[in-house]
Amino acid sequence: MTEEATILARLRQAVMDGDEDLAVAAAEEVVAAGLDAQTAIMEGLAAGMAEMGRLYEEGECYVPELMVSSEALYAGLDILKPHVLQSGESSARKGVVVIGVVQGDIHDIGKNLVKMMLEVAGFEIHDLGRDVEMERFIEESRRVGADLLCLSALMTTTIIAIKDYMPAFKADLPDTKIMIGGAPLNQHLADEWGADGYGENAMEAARVALRLVGA
């Protein structure tokens, strides 16, 4: 295993273990070895958090573990982010995102994981929280000049609001890409309803977001 692969594995494990000290130490190794900070963030820290998200979805870990892991992720991020900025890769933010859980739905763990990954990827995030009225998404997207609107729904009874409001989103936000996600949703529904993108999980959502804004 190369030095880079070893350090990336340590970053991933630090996040999965919720070990802030190890996350900081491994991040400092990245800097000392002159490795690419953006790669370390995405393939190390973010990959570890993505794995925790998968375990959560499968019922193998719970909210407290996610919280501890997120603290380790941000500890490592504090070390690495300035070096991404110095390299010029993220001298400008990738884009402006409005994100929230749709009206009638209060399940926000998935939304919070996506928000974290988008922050890691370099987006400016405006989080409206959960149980958000659909018109509020339009108002906030207009206010901040959103490049991307991310809608999350975890209940089959609430995803229909996305379908019903998609024509309004498209008409009122012609310059904003729409991405949807949540357990009952899939690529087929995204295509059928006219969404610009679908994120199967938090890591994939970040990749799709980067593609949609052309970053």
Disulfide bonds with the S-S distance in Angstrom:
none
